Amino acid sequence: MADETAPSAEQVREEIAREILRVHEESYGTGATDLTVHLSGDTVLIVIDVELTAAERTLIGASQDEAVKATREAFQQAIGPTFIAIVERATGRRVRSFISSMKVEGLYSIEFFRLEPSP
């Protein structure tokens, strides 16, 4: 019997998107042009089309793309526990592992969460 109080997949995606975007905006001072949450089995994938800060735009203008990428990825690891808590709260499942990566060409990042198996 399905749990009638459990949120729908759409509600889970919306909650994750709303909270990740809120934390992203508070942390970087910029938002995203788009944020998409994909749920599949034991995985959650978030694709964020990022907006750069003025400092990051300056670095990219000076051909320092790798500095922007490295800084973003380091920051995402530092804020990882917050992102993990958001995903765990929304899905009701523990996160087994988390990976974050930034792509400067195209300006997007991915946040990948591997969940513990469903009980």
ABEGO torsion letter per residue (X at the ends): XBBAABBBAAAAAAAAAAAAAAAAAAAAGBBBABBBBBBBEABBBBBBBBBBBAAAAAAAAAGAAAAAAAAAAAAAAAAAAAAAAAAAAAAGBBBABBBBBBBABGGBBBBBBBBBBBX
